Amino acid sequence: MNISFSKLFYVIASLIGITAILFFAKAILVPIFFAMLFAFILYPLVKWLNKKGVKKLLGIIISIGGVFVIVLGVLVLFSAQIIDMAGQYSNFLAKLEETLDKSIAFLNNKVQIIPDIESQEILDKLSNLFSDSSFLIISDTVSVTSSFLSVVVLSLIYTFLILFYSEHLTEALSRFSSKKHKRYFLNMLREVQQVGQQYFTGMLLLIVILGILNTVGLLIIGVDYAFFFGFLAALLAIIPYVGTTLGGLIPTLYVFVTYDSYWYPVGVIAIFWFIQFVEGNFLNPKIVGGNMQINALFSIFSLIVGSVLWGIAGMILFLPLVAMLKVVCSHYEELKPVAALIGERITEVEKVQEKRLIEKVIDRIKN
């Protein structure tokens, strides 16, 4: 075995260059990649409307407008409950101080290893923290909201343009391959589009199902703002591994502070644990997981890299992007080891099935 240091240098330099581009061009690339995935989802709908006699431009407007109305309706429902919760902010702080005071008293009485904690000093610092940071919280909220809206607006504009020029873009990309391999290259682009489409349609379906399950579970216990906490946890489930836990932690802390009985947080933990078990073992593998075919190592790695480079947007985008990268690598002989490294382990039965499928294709070509 020989190592080509020149090739190794080019690989390392390429990885560093791609990472630098992803990091410094974040403001440009994030809305483009969101738009690309939105276009993958809406393309079949636009195509169906065209078959029904609707012109392409009108079909694109109807598709994007429908999505905008749905998102706007969800935001209105969320904002109504957020405004109601904000009106109880002072009561929440009072109960938080009371809970903290009881916890400190319990530690001072039961735990003798550590010195006594001055509850009043901590409460004063906590009060000063909330009062001093209130302006920062408002300014940060305005900044985050404006950034979010700018990404949404740019994504919608790019989505419209990608859908409108879809045939032109496909034809232009196909010129990167020779005429002999043009059909093969178009099949690869179609597979990339299907992976992105299946992932996000699966995630949307999963969010709806989890939101309904979470809301019903919280309503059974009697938790206020069940719709908000239920669908917030479902939305956070987009972030692999971390989102589901964080989504269950928020309502647990809320009921722990605002309700007198400890059975409420226990009930919330039990419900979210059960729903997470169902989601991880049944819903996610059937709805989303079967379309990804990425091993757990690269799923976690893409989550970490995405969060470092692009924050929350990267945690959402990098997993489907890695899945699409796997599809591209699997179509090039030199990059097939990369696809094998990213993908799940292939069993012997799957190898036999793949071999039989290849033999059938070859026989059909010969005949």
C-alpha positions as CSV (number, residue, x, y, z in Angstrom):
1,M,0.0,0.0,0.0
2,N,1.3,3.4,-1.0
3,I,0.2,6.8,0.2
4,S,0.0,9.7,-2.3
5,F,0.9,12.7,-0.3
6,S,-0.1,15.0,-3.2
7,K,-3.6,13.6,-3.2
8,L,-3.8,13.7,0.6
9,F,-2.8,17.4,0.5
10,Y,-5.5,18.2,-2.1
11,V,-8.1,16.4,-0.1
12,I,-7.2,18.3,3.1
13,A,-6.9,21.6,1.3
14,S,-10.4,21.0,-0.3
15,L,-12.0,20.2,3.0
16,I,-10.5,23.4,4.6
17,G,-11.6,25.4,1.6
18,I,-15.2,24.0,1.7
19,T,-15.4,24.6,5.4
20,A,-14.2,28.2,5.0
21,I,-16.7,28.9,2.3
22,L,-19.6,27.4,4.4
23,F,-18.6,29.5,7.4
24,F,-18.0,32.9,5.7
25,A,-20.8,32.6,3.2
26,K,-23.4,31.6,5.8
27,A,-25.6,34.6,5.2
28,I,-25.8,33.7,1.5
29,L,-25.9,29.9,1.6
30,V,-28.4,29.3,4.4
31,P,-31.4,30.9,2.5
32,I,-30.3,29.2,-0.7
33,F,-30.2,25.7,0.8
34,F,-33.5,26.3,2.5
35,A,-35.0,27.4,-0.8
36,M,-33.5,24.4,-2.6
37,L,-35.2,22.0,-0.1
38,F,-38.5,24.0,-0.2
39,A,-38.4,23.8,-4.0
40,F,-37.8,20.0,-3.8
41,I,-41.0,19.7,-1.7
42,L,-43.1,22.0,-3.8
43,Y,-41.9,20.8,-7.2
44,P,-44.3,17.8,-7.4
45,L,-47.3,20.1,-6.4
46,V,-46.3,22.6,-9.1
47,K,-46.0,19.8,-11.6
48,W,-49.4,18.4,-10.7
49,L,-51.0,21.8,-11.1
50,N,-49.4,22.1,-14.5
51,K,-51.0,18.8,-15.5
52,K,-54.4,20.1,-14.4
53,G,-54.0,23.1,-16.8
54,V,-52.7,25.7,-14.4
55,K,-49.9,27.8,-15.8
56,K,-46.5,27.4,-14.3
57,L,-46.2,30.9,-12.9
58,L,-49.6,30.7,-11.3
59,G,-48.9,27.2,-10.0
60,I,-45.8,28.4,-8.2
61,I,-47.6,31.3,-6.7
62,I,-50.4,29.1,-5.4
63,S,-47.9,26.6,-4.0
64,I,-45.8,29.1,-2.2
65,G,-48.9,31.1,-1.1
66,G,-50.4,28.0,0.4
67,V,-47.3,27.3,2.4
68,F,-47.2,31.0,3.5
69,V,-50.8,30.9,4.7
70,I,-50.2,27.7,6.7
71,V,-47.0,29.1,8.4
72,L,-48.8,32.4,9.1
73,G,-51.7,30.6,10.8
74,V,-49.3,28.5,13.0
75,L,-47.4,31.7,14.0
76,V,-50.7,33.4,14.9
77,L,-51.7,30.5,17.1
78,F,-48.3,30.5,18.7
79,S,-48.1,34.2,19.2
80,A,-51.5,34.3,21.0
81,Q,-50.3,31.8,23.6
82,I,-46.9,33.6,23.9
83,I,-48.7,36.9,24.6
84,D,-50.9,35.2,27.2
85,M,-47.8,33.7,28.8
86,A,-46.0,37.0,28.8
87,G,-48.9,38.5,30.8
88,Q,-48.1,36.1,33.6
89,Y,-44.4,36.8,33.6
90,S,-44.4,38.5,37.1
91,N,-46.3,35.6,38.6
92,F,-43.8,33.2,37.0
93,L,-40.9,35.0,38.6
94,A,-42.6,35.0,42.0
95,K,-43.1,31.3,41.8
96,L,-39.6,30.8,40.6
97,E,-38.2,32.6,43.6
98,E,-40.5,30.6,46.0
99,T,-39.4,27.3,44.4
100,L,-35.7,28.4,44.6
101,D,-36.1,29.4,48.3
102,K,-37.7,26.0,49.2
103,S,-34.9,24.2,47.3
104,I,-32.2,26.1,49.1
105,A,-33.9,25.5,52.5
106,F,-34.0,21.8,51.7
107,L,-30.3,21.7,50.8
108,N,-29.3,23.5,53.9
109,N,-31.4,21.1,56.1
110,K,-30.7,17.8,54.5
111,V,-27.2,18.1,52.9
112,Q,-24.5,18.7,55.5
113,I,-21.5,18.2,53.3
114,I,-21.7,21.7,51.7
115,P,-21.9,24.9,53.7
116,D,-25.2,26.7,54.1
117,I,-26.4,28.7,51.2
118,E,-27.7,32.3,51.7
119,S,-31.0,32.2,49.9
120,Q,-31.6,36.0,50.0
121,E,-28.3,36.7,48.4
122,I,-29.1,34.4,45.5
123,L,-32.6,35.8,45.1
124,D,-31.3,39.3,45.0
125,K,-28.8,38.4,42.3
126,L,-31.5,36.6,40.4
127,S,-33.8,39.6,40.6
128,N,-31.0,41.9,39.4
129,L,-30.2,39.5,36.6
130,F,-33.7,39.6,35.3
131,S,-34.1,43.3,35.7
132,D,-30.7,44.1,34.1
133,S,-31.1,41.7,31.2
134,S,-34.6,42.6,30.3
135,F,-33.5,45.2,27.7
136,L,-30.9,42.8,26.3
137,I,-33.6,40.1,26.0
138,I,-35.9,42.5,24.1
139,S,-33.1,43.7,21.8
140,D,-31.9,40.1,21.2
141,T,-35.4,39.0,20.4
142,V,-35.8,41.9,17.9
143,S,-32.5,41.0,16.3
144,V,-33.2,37.3,16.1
145,T,-36.7,38.0,14.7
146,S,-35.4,40.3,12.0
147,S,-32.7,37.8,11.0
148,F,-35.3,35.0,10.9
149,L,-37.7,37.1,8.7
150,S,-34.9,38.1,6.4
151,V,-34.0,34.4,5.9
152,V,-37.6,33.5,5.3
153,V,-38.1,36.2,2.7
154,L,-34.9,35.4,0.9
155,S,-35.8,31.7,1.0
156,L,-39.2,32.3,-0.5
157,I,-37.7,34.5,-3.3
158,Y,-35.1,31.8,-4.1
159,T,-37.7,29.1,-3.9
160,F,-39.8,30.9,-6.5
161,L,-36.8,31.4,-8.8
162,I,-35.6,27.8,-8.5
163,L,-39.1,26.5,-9.3
164,F,-39.5,29.0,-12.2
165,Y,-36.2,28.1,-13.8
166,S,-36.2,24.4,-12.8
167,E,-36.0,23.1,-16.4
168,H,-33.3,25.6,-17.3
169,L,-31.2,24.8,-14.2
170,T,-31.6,21.1,-14.8
171,E,-30.4,21.5,-18.4
172,A,-27.5,23.6,-17.3
173,L,-26.4,21.2,-14.7
174,S,-26.6,18.3,-17.1
175,R,-23.9,19.9,-19.2
176,F,-21.4,19.0,-16.5
177,S,-21.6,15.4,-17.9
178,S,-20.9,14.1,-21.3
179,K,-23.8,13.4,-23.7
180,K,-23.2,9.6,-23.2
181,H,-23.8,9.9,-19.5
182,K,-26.5,12.7,-19.6
183,R,-29.4,10.4,-18.7
184,Y,-27.4,8.8,-15.9
185,F,-26.6,12.3,-14.6
186,L,-30.3,13.4,-14.7
187,N,-31.2,10.2,-12.8
188,M,-28.7,11.2,-10.1
189,L,-30.2,14.7,-9.9
190,R,-33.7,13.2,-9.6
191,E,-32.5,11.0,-6.7
192,V,-31.0,14.0,-5.0
193,Q,-34.3,15.8,-5.3
194,Q,-36.3,12.8,-4.0
195,V,-34.1,12.5,-1.0
196,G,-34.6,16.1,0.0
197,Q,-38.3,16.0,-0.8
198,Q,-38.9,12.7,1.2
199,Y,-36.9,14.0,4.2
200,F,-38.7,17.3,4.6
201,T,-42.2,15.9,3.8
202,G,-41.5,13.1,6.3
203,M,-40.3,15.7,8.9
204,L,-43.4,17.8,8.4
205,L,-45.6,14.7,8.9
206,L,-43.6,13.7,11.9
207,I,-44.0,17.3,13.4
208,V,-47.8,17.2,13.0
209,I,-48.0,13.7,14.6
210,L,-45.7,14.6,17.5
211,G,-47.5,17.9,18.0
212,I,-50.8,16.2,18.3
213,L,-49.5,13.5,20.6
214,N,-47.7,16.0,22.8
215,T,-50.7,18.3,23.0
216,V,-53.1,15.5,23.9
217,G,-50.8,14.2,26.5
218,L,-50.4,17.6,28.2
219,L,-54.1,18.2,28.0
220,I,-54.7,14.9,29.8
221,I,-52.5,16.0,32.7
222,G,-54.1,19.4,32.7
223,V,-51.1,21.6,31.7
224,D,-51.8,25.1,30.5
225,Y,-50.7,26.2,27.0
226,A,-50.6,22.5,25.9
227,F,-50.8,23.5,22.2
228,F,-47.8,25.8,22.5
229,F,-45.6,23.3,24.5
230,G,-46.7,20.4,22.4
231,F,-45.9,21.8,19.0
232,L,-42.8,23.6,20.2
233,A,-41.4,20.2,21.3
234,A,-42.5,18.8,17.9
235,L,-40.7,21.6,16.0
236,L,-37.6,21.1,18.1
237,A,-37.6,17.5,17.1
238,I,-36.3,18.7,13.7
239,I,-32.9,18.9,15.5
240,P,-31.7,15.3,15.7
241,Y,-31.0,13.8,19.2
242,V,-31.0,17.1,21.0
243,G,-34.4,18.6,20.0
244,T,-36.7,16.0,21.5
245,T,-35.0,16.2,24.9
246,L,-35.0,20.0,24.9
247,G,-38.6,20.0,23.8
248,G,-39.6,17.9,26.8
249,L,-37.4,19.8,29.3
250,I,-39.1,23.2,28.7
251,P,-42.7,22.2,29.8
252,T,-41.2,20.1,32.6
253,L,-39.4,23.2,34.1
254,Y,-42.6,25.3,33.5
255,V,-44.9,22.9,35.5
256,F,-42.2,22.4,38.1
257,V,-42.2,26.1,38.9
258,T,-45.8,27.0,38.3
259,Y,-47.7,24.0,39.8
260,D,-47.7,23.0,43.5
261,S,-47.8,19.3,43.0
262,Y,-44.7,17.4,42.0
263,W,-46.8,14.9,40.1
264,Y,-47.2,17.4,37.2
265,P,-43.5,17.4,36.2
266,V,-43.4,13.6,36.8
267,G,-46.4,13.2,34.5
268,V,-44.8,15.5,31.8
269,I,-41.5,13.5,32.0
270,A,-43.4,10.2,31.7
271,I,-45.5,11.4,28.7
272,F,-42.5,12.9,26.8
273,W,-40.5,9.8,27.5
274,F,-43.2,7.5,26.1
275,I,-43.7,9.7,23.0
276,Q,-39.9,9.9,22.5
277,F,-39.8,6.1,22.7
278,V,-42.5,5.8,20.1
279,E,-40.9,8.4,17.9
280,G,-37.4,6.9,18.1
281,N,-38.4,3.3,17.6
282,F,-41.5,3.5,15.3
283,L,-42.3,6.9,13.8
284,N,-39.0,8.3,12.8
285,P,-37.5,5.1,11.3
286,K,-40.7,4.6,9.2
287,I,-41.4,8.2,8.2
288,V,-38.0,9.8,8.0
289,G,-35.2,7.3,8.7
290,G,-35.8,5.0,5.8
291,N,-35.1,7.8,3.4
292,M,-31.9,9.0,4.9
293,Q,-29.7,5.8,5.2
294,I,-27.0,7.6,7.1
295,N,-25.2,5.9,10.0
296,A,-25.4,7.3,13.5
297,L,-21.8,8.4,13.5
298,F,-22.2,10.8,10.5
299,S,-25.6,11.8,11.7
300,I,-24.1,13.1,15.0
301,F,-21.1,14.5,13.2
302,S,-23.3,16.5,10.7
303,L,-25.3,17.8,13.6
304,I,-22.2,19.1,15.4
305,V,-20.5,20.5,12.3
306,G,-23.8,22.2,11.3
307,S,-24.3,23.8,14.7
308,V,-20.7,25.1,14.7
309,L,-20.9,26.5,11.2
310,W,-24.5,27.7,10.8
311,G,-26.1,27.4,14.3
312,I,-29.6,26.1,14.5
313,A,-30.0,26.4,10.7
314,G,-27.0,24.1,10.3
315,M,-28.5,21.5,12.7
316,I,-31.6,21.4,10.5
317,L,-29.9,21.5,7.1
318,F,-26.8,19.5,7.4
319,L,-28.4,16.1,7.8
320,P,-30.4,16.1,4.6
321,L,-27.4,17.7,2.8
322,V,-25.2,14.9,3.9
323,A,-27.9,12.4,2.7
324,M,-27.9,14.2,-0.7
325,L,-24.1,14.2,-0.7
326,K,-24.2,10.4,-0.2
327,V,-26.4,10.0,-3.3
328,V,-24.0,12.1,-5.4
329,C,-20.9,10.1,-4.2
330,S,-22.6,6.8,-4.9
331,H,-22.8,7.7,-8.6
332,Y,-19.0,8.3,-9.0
333,E,-16.5,5.5,-8.8
334,E,-13.9,7.5,-7.1
335,L,-16.3,8.8,-4.4
336,K,-18.1,5.5,-3.7
337,P,-15.9,4.9,-0.6
338,V,-17.2,8.2,0.8
339,A,-20.8,7.1,0.2
340,A,-20.0,3.8,1.9
341,L,-18.5,5.7,4.8
342,I,-21.5,7.9,5.2
343,G,-24.1,5.2,4.7
344,E,-25.4,2.5,6.9
345,R,-23.8,-0.9,7.1
346,I,-24.9,-3.2,4.2
347,T,-25.9,-6.7,5.3
348,E,-25.2,-9.9,3.3
349,V,-28.9,-10.2,2.4
350,E,-28.9,-6.7,1.0
351,K,-25.7,-7.4,-1.0
352,V,-27.4,-10.5,-2.5
353,Q,-30.5,-8.5,-3.4
354,E,-28.4,-5.7,-4.9
355,K,-26.4,-8.3,-7.0
356,R,-29.7,-9.9,-8.2
357,L,-31.1,-6.5,-9.2
358,I,-27.9,-5.6,-11.1
359,E,-28.1,-9.0,-12.9
360,K,-31.7,-8.4,-13.9
361,V,-30.9,-4.9,-15.3
362,I,-28.0,-6.4,-17.3
363,D,-30.2,-9.2,-18.7
364,R,-32.8,-6.6,-19.7
365,I,-30.2,-4.5,-21.5
366,K,-28.9,-7.6,-23.4
367,N,-32.4,-8.7,-24.4
